[in-house]
């Protein structure tokens, strides 16, 4: 069974601070996705990383896929209250359609 | 609407009753997925449809859970004889199933929050 561990589970910071959340596994994934979920809504895809060592930037968000394709990180620069939400990582491995989700990091950015 | 819709948004039921949850995927999306999200947990895969057939039902927790899809569109997730541990948010997603191109994106609905008393 493939598992994804996310850390920290909860994170509360002030506006303007930087933060990094982690997604780790002992399994290799062919790709890894990051989602953001707001209360009462479904997750929304932020990015997909496919190649080991890949780095993708989305405005103030930087996503990195580990060289061995077992882990990933999400770094947010100068966090804003609008970044508040549950950040989920999901790995694709084995079956193309089946995603394994982590439990998420609940981020709160205080004004 | 252009997105995935689910109904009802909230459902409160008594233990032992049956419930039906509905998902309307994005038009033209051949793949449809059901997930369960318990409080404080990630998404748990339940079942996947390609067209109207379900090649993977491995995530269904018990034989009380079933799902069907008709017309390559609407899907219904049925839970019979509900138990308190079934309380969760049930999420539906759809996609174009472009796995070979690695550009496939699952679009999620807002979910149905099920509470079993």
Interface residues (C-beta under 8 A of the other chain):
Chain A: X4 X6 X31 X40 X41 X42 X43 X44 X45 X48 X50 X88 X90 X95 X96 X97 X98 X99 X100 X101 X102 X103 X104
Chain B: X4 X31 X33 X35 X40 X41 X42 X43 X44 X45 X48 X56 X91 X93 X95 X97 X99 X100 X102 X103 X104 X105 X106 X107 X108 X109 X110 X111
